[in-house]
Amino acid sequence: MNIHEYQAKQVLKGFGVPVAEGVAITSADEAEAAARQLPGPLWVVKSQIHAGGRGKGRFKELGPDAKGGVRLAFSIEDVVKHAREMLGATLVTAQTGEAGKQVNRLYIEDGADIARELYLSILVDRTHGKVAFVVSTEGGMDIEQVAHDTPERIRTVVIDPVAGVTDADVATLSDALKLEGAAREDAKTLFPALHKAFVEKDMSMLEVNPLIVMENGRMRVLDAKVSFDGNALFRHKDIQALRDVTEEDPKEIEASKHDLAYIALDGTIGCMVNGAGLAMATLDIIKLYGAEPANFLDVGGGASKEKVTAAFRIITSDPNVEGILVNIFGGIMRCDIIAEGVVAAVREVGLKVPLVVRLEGTNVELGKQILRDSGLNVIPADDLADAAEKIVKAVKAA
């Protein structure tokens, strides 16, 4: 689960992390009052969407010369002007795609005198099986370019899960970021506090970009992007309360109600698969045969007929779907249950696009018989390659 920047900062502030003061608003009428709560004379007006690259983004409605999704204001009048332009407009960034995201919230934040911009993130390092800090002296909006062009400027420091962030780790991170004086002193509390927040709140990613050193030598988190492990949310009612469903795909919201692993993609072939590995392989082979998948959907190992029906209904609700591939290897998941779910779903929502079904494993013959007896226009497939070839061909012929 993702949250907004202003929410992330409030979470981090609870762990003693230094952040600027700010006020979140949802209406331009609130902008002046929000700005007057902050000392000025510099304010920052920030679009709050679940996507990075806001500073370099552009608003569809405002033309190519308009300022991006993060703007400086040197007067309260400028704050109000920016708020009126940005709220309700569609912000397009490198991460949103051309569709963009509508800006429904702004964060009015107190400005800062920046001496240096640094990069810091915390994530689970799959190579080491531990939490790791990733840091760079090259913070700011071009960190992706730094990672591509000069990866040697990015340093990874793996943290021992028993010892936590040690003095040696702090020194290593401080050296990597070339911290001195007051900033180096701040690091002794900042790095352990960020790690504590990451672990205790079951975050899957914490990115601070930029982490700044101010003119007075002190450090501050200027931006924060946080996502949480969905499997651990039951332990954090306070984090669940931060969920903003307006930032999520309605199909993904519906899928979560049925405990389905669903992610919307940009293609035209809808997929229903059991098992994450098989689902990834299905997406790959669809691309191999010249088409693009419309979603990742894993119904899991113990899906019921009702769950399968819900999955099929979600797939067909996507207007971009021009064909559907059901790919099931029945181990725990029985092929007859999948077949019954598919039949029930088609009878409920109709079938307006080609449907290819590949079944293998437990009760496979019974599953195939259920599909044959249904009278539905189902294209059977013998294996994964056969299934991908048939659905791509059927969509192109439609």
C-alpha positions in Angstrom: 0.0 0.0 0.0 1.2 3.5 -0.9 0.6 6.7 1.0 1.0 10.4 0.2 4.1 12.4 1.0 2.5 14.4 3.7 1.3 11.2 5.4 4.7 9.6 5.1 6.2 12.7 6.8 3.8 12.5 9.7 4.6 8.8 10.2 8.4 9.6 10.1 7.9 12.6 12.4 6.5 10.1 15.0 9.9 8.4 15.1 11.8 11.7 15.6 12.8 12.3 12.0 13.2 16.0 11.1 10.7 17.2 8.5 9.4 20.6 7.6 6.1 21.9 8.8 3.3 21.7 6.3 -0.5 21.7 5.8 -2.4 19.4 3.5 -5.4 20.8 1.6 -8.1 19.5 -0.8 -9.6 22.9 -1.9 -8.0 26.0 -3.2 -10.1 28.0 -0.7 -7.9 26.5 2.0 -4.6 27.6 0.5 -4.4 31.0 2.1 -5.2 29.8 5.6 -2.7 27.0 5.2 0.1 29.3 4.0 -0.5 31.7 6.9 0.1 28.8 9.4 3.7 28.6 8.1 6.4 31.2 8.7 7.5 31.8 5.0 8.9 33.8 3.2 9.2 30.7 1.0 6.5 28.2 0.6 6.5 25.0 -1.5 3.2 23.8 -3.1 3.4 20.1 -3.8 0.9 17.9 -5.7 0.0 14.8 -3.7 -0.3 11.8 -6.0 1.0 8.2 -5.8 3.7 8.7 -8.3 7.3 10.0 -8.5 8.7 12.6 -10.8 6.2 15.3 -9.7 8.7 18.2 -10.0 9.4 17.4 -13.7 5.8 16.6 -14.4 3.4 18.6 -16.6 -0.3 19.3 -16.3 -2.4 18.3 -19.3 -4.7 21.2 -19.0 -2.1 23.9 -18.6 0.0 23.5 -21.7 3.7 22.6 -22.2 5.1 25.8 -20.6 3.3 25.5 -17.3 5.3 24.8 -14.1 5.4 21.2 -12.8 3.7 19.5 -9.9 6.1 21.0 -7.2 6.3 24.8 -7.2 8.0 27.5 -5.2 5.9 30.4 -3.9 7.4 33.6 -2.6 4.1 35.1 -1.5 0.8 33.9 -0.1 -0.8 35.2 -3.3 1.4 32.8 -5.3 0.4 29.9 -3.1 -3.2 30.6 -3.8 -2.6 31.0 -7.5 -0.7 27.7 -7.7 -3.4 25.9 -5.7 -6.1 27.1 -8.1 -4.1 25.9 -11.1 -3.0 22.5 -9.7 -6.1 21.2 -7.9 -8.3 19.2 -10.2 -5.7 19.2 -13.0 -4.1 16.0 -14.4 -0.4 15.6 -13.7 1.6 13.5 -16.1 5.0 12.2 -14.9 7.4 9.5 -16.0 5.7 7.1 -13.6 2.0 7.9 -14.3 2.2 7.3 -18.1 0.4 9.6 -20.5 -2.9 9.1 -18.7 -1.6 11.0 -15.7 -3.3 11.3 -12.3 -5.7 14.0 -11.2 -4.4 16.1 -8.3 -7.0 16.0 -5.5 -4.6 17.1 -2.7 -1.8 19.6 -2.2 0.8 19.9 0.5 1.7 23.5 1.4 5.1 23.2 3.1 7.6 25.6 4.7 10.6 26.3 2.4 14.2 25.4 3.3 17.6 26.9 2.6 19.3 24.0 0.8 23.1 23.6 0.8 23.2 20.0 -0.5 20.7 17.4 -1.9 21.3 13.8 -1.1 19.5 10.5 -1.8 18.6 7.8 0.7 16.3 4.8 0.5 15.7 1.8 2.6 14.5 -1.5 1.1 14.7 -5.2 1.5 17.9 -6.4 -0.4 16.9 -9.7 -1.9 20.5 -10.6 -2.7 21.4 -10.5 1.0 18.0 -11.3 2.5 18.3 -8.2 4.8 17.2 -4.6 5.0 19.7 -2.2 3.3 20.3 1.5 2.9 20.9 2.8 -0.6 22.5 6.3 -0.6 24.1 8.7 -2.9 25.5 12.2 -2.8 23.6 12.9 -6.1 20.1 13.5 -4.7 17.3 15.3 -6.4 15.1 14.9 -9.5 17.9 13.2 -11.7 18.6 10.2 -9.4 17.4 7.8 -12.1 19.9 9.2 -14.5 22.7 9.0 -11.9 21.8 5.3 -11.4 22.0 4.7 -15.1 25.1 6.7 -16.0 27.2 6.6 -12.9 26.1 3.7 -10.7 29.4 3.9 -8.8 28.0 7.0 -7.1 25.3 4.9 -5.4 26.3 3.0 -2.2 24.5 0.1 -0.6 24.9 -0.6 3.1 23.3 -3.9 4.4 22.0 -3.8 8.0 22.3 -6.8 10.4 18.8 -7.6 11.6 20.0 -8.4 15.1 22.4 -5.6 15.7 20.3 -3.0 13.8 22.0 0.3 12.7 25.4 0.3 14.5 27.8 3.1 15.0 29.9 1.6 12.2 26.9 1.6 9.9 26.3 5.3 10.7 29.9 6.1 10.0 29.9 4.2 6.7 26.7 6.0 5.6 28.0 9.3 6.7 31.3 8.8 4.8 29.3 7.7 1.7 27.3 10.9 1.8 30.3 13.1 2.8 28.7 14.4 5.9 30.5 16.8 8.2 29.9 18.8 11.3 26.3 19.2 12.4 25.0 17.0 9.6 27.3 14.1 10.7 25.9 14.6 14.3 22.3 14.5 13.0 23.1 11.3 11.1 23.7 9.5 14.5 20.0 9.8 15.3 18.5 10.1 11.8 19.7 6.8 10.3 18.6 4.7 13.2 15.2 6.5 13.4 14.5 5.8 9.7 15.5 2.2 10.1 13.3 1.9 13.1 10.3 3.3 11.2 10.9 1.0 8.3 11.0 -2.1 10.5 8.3 -1.3 13.0 5.8 -0.2 10.4 6.5 -3.1 8.0 7.5 -0.8 5.2 8.5 -2.4 1.9 10.2 0.8 0.7 11.2 4.1 2.2 12.7 6.7 -0.2 13.9 10.1 0.9 14.8 12.2 -2.2 16.1 14.6 -1.5 17.5 14.3 2.0 19.0 17.8 2.4 21.7 19.5 4.3 20.5 23.0 5.0 22.6 26.1 5.1 22.8 25.9 8.9 24.4 22.4 8.5 21.4 20.5 9.8 19.7 17.6 8.0 16.1 17.4 7.0 13.8 15.0 5.1 12.5 17.2 2.2 10.5 14.5 0.4 9.4 11.0 1.4 7.9 8.2 -0.5 6.7 5.2 1.5 5.0 1.9 0.6 3.9 -0.8 3.1 3.8 -4.6 2.9 0.2 -5.4 2.3 0.5 -8.7 4.1 1.4 -6.9 7.3 -1.3 -4.2 7.3 -3.4 -6.2 9.7 -0.9 -5.2 12.4 -1.2 -1.5 11.6 -4.7 0.0 11.8 -3.2 3.5 11.9 -1.5 2.9 8.5 -4.7 1.3 7.0 -6.5 4.5 7.9 -4.1 6.4 5.5 -5.3 4.5 2.4 -6.5 6.8 -0.4 -8.6 4.7 -2.7 -9.0 7.6 -5.2 -5.3 6.9 -6.1 -5.9 3.3 -6.9 -7.3 1.5 -9.9 -11.0 0.6 -9.2 -10.3 -2.9 -10.5 -7.4 -3.4 -8.0 -9.7 -2.2 -5.2 -12.4 -4.7 -6.2 -9.7 -7.4 -6.4 -8.5 -6.7 -2.9 -12.0 -7.3 -1.6 -11.8 -10.9 -2.9 -8.2 -11.4 -1.8 -7.0 -11.6 -5.4 -3.5 -10.5 -6.4 -4.3 -8.2 -9.3 -2.3 -5.4 -11.0 -3.6 -3.5 -14.0 -1.3 -3.3 -17.0 -1.5 -1.5 -20.3 -2.1 -4.4 -22.8 -5.1 -6.1 -24.3 -4.8 -9.7 -23.2 -6.6 -10.3 -19.9 -4.9 -13.1 -17.8 -6.2 -15.4 -15.0 -3.5 -17.6 -13.6 -2.8 -19.5 -10.3 0.6 -18.9 -8.8 2.8 -15.8 -9.1 5.6 -17.6 -11.0 3.2 -19.1 -13.6 1.5 -15.7 -13.9 4.8 -14.0 -14.7 5.7 -16.7 -17.2 2.2 -16.2 -18.8 2.9 -12.4 -19.2 6.3 -13.1 -20.7 5.0 -15.6 -23.3 2.1 -13.3 -24.3 4.8 -10.7 -25.1 6.9 -13.3 -26.9 4.0 -14.0 -29.3 3.6 -10.3 -30.1 0.9 -9.0 -27.7 0.8 -7.2 -24.4 -0.9 -8.4 -21.1 -3.7 -6.3 -19.7 -3.1 -7.4 -16.1 -1.4 -9.7 -13.6 -3.9 -11.8 -11.8 -3.1 -14.6 -9.4 -6.2 -16.3 -8.1 -4.1 -18.3 -5.6 -3.9 -21.9 -4.7 -7.2 -22.4 -2.9 -9.6 -20.3 -4.9 -13.3 -21.0 -4.7 -15.8 -20.9 -7.5 -17.0 -17.4 -6.2 -13.4 -16.1 -6.2 -12.8 -17.3 -9.8 -16.1 -15.7 -10.8 -15.0 -12.4 -9.2 -11.6 -12.6 -11.0 -13.2 -13.1 -14.4 -15.7 -10.2 -13.7 -12.8 -7.9 -12.9 -10.9 -8.9 -16.1 -13.9 -8.3 -18.3 -14.6 -4.9 -16.7 -11.4 -3.6 -18.3 -12.4 -1.9 -21.6 -8.9 -2.5 -23.0 -9.2 -6.3 -22.8 -9.6 -7.8 -26.3 -9.1 -11.4 -25.3 -8.7 -13.5 -22.2 -6.3 -16.3 -21.4 -7.0 -18.6 -18.4 -3.9 -20.6 -17.6 -4.2 -23.0 -14.6 -1.9 -25.7 -13.3 -3.9 -27.5 -10.8 -2.0 -28.6 -7.7 -3.9 -27.3 -4.7 -6.2 -25.5 -7.1 -8.5 -27.9 -8.8 -9.2 -27.5 -12.5 -12.9 -28.3 -12.1 -13.3 -25.4 -9.7 -11.7 -23.1 -12.2 -14.0 -24.4 -15.0 -17.1 -23.9 -12.9 -16.0 -20.4 -12.0 -15.3 -19.5 -15.6 -18.7 -20.8 -16.7 -20.5 -19.0 -13.9 -18.8 -15.7 -14.7 -19.4 -15.9 -18.5 -23.1 -16.6 -17.8 -23.2 -13.6 -15.5 -21.3 -11.0 -17.5 -21.3 -12.4 -21.0 -18.4 -13.1 -23.3 -17.7 -10.5 -26.0 -14.0 -11.4 -26.6 -12.1 -14.5 -27.5 -11.4 -16.9 -24.5 -8.6 -19.4 -24.4 -8.4 -21.9 -21.5 -5.4 -24.0 -20.7 -5.9 -26.5 -17.8 -3.5 -29.0 -16.4 -3.2 -30.9 -13.2 -5.8 -32.0 -10.5 -9.2 -32.9 -12.0 -8.1 -31.6 -15.4 -10.4 -34.0 -17.4 -13.4 -33.0 -15.3 -12.6 -29.4 -15.8 -12.3 -29.8 -19.6 -15.6 -31.7 -19.6 -17.4 -28.9 -17.7 -16.2 -26.4 -20.3 -17.2 -28.6 -23.2 -20.7 -29.2 -21.7 -21.2 -25.5 -21.0 -21.8 -24.7 -24.7 -19.5 -21.7 -24.4 -17.2 -20.6 -27.2 -14.0 -21.6 -25.4 -10.8 -22.2 -27.3 -8.9 -25.1 -25.6 -5.1 -25.1 -25.4 -2.7 -28.0 -24.7 0.2 -26.1 -23.1 1.4 -22.6 -22.3 2.9 -21.8 -25.7 -0.2 -23.2 -27.5 -2.4 -21.0 -25.3 -0.4 -17.8 -25.9 -0.3 -18.4 -29.7 -4.0 -19.1 -29.9 -5.2 -16.0 -27.8 -2.9 -13.7 -29.8 -4.1 -15.1 -33.1 -7.7 -14.9 -32.0 -7.4 -11.2 -30.9 -5.7 -10.2 -34.1 -8.4 -12.0 -36.1 -11.3 -10.4 -34.2 
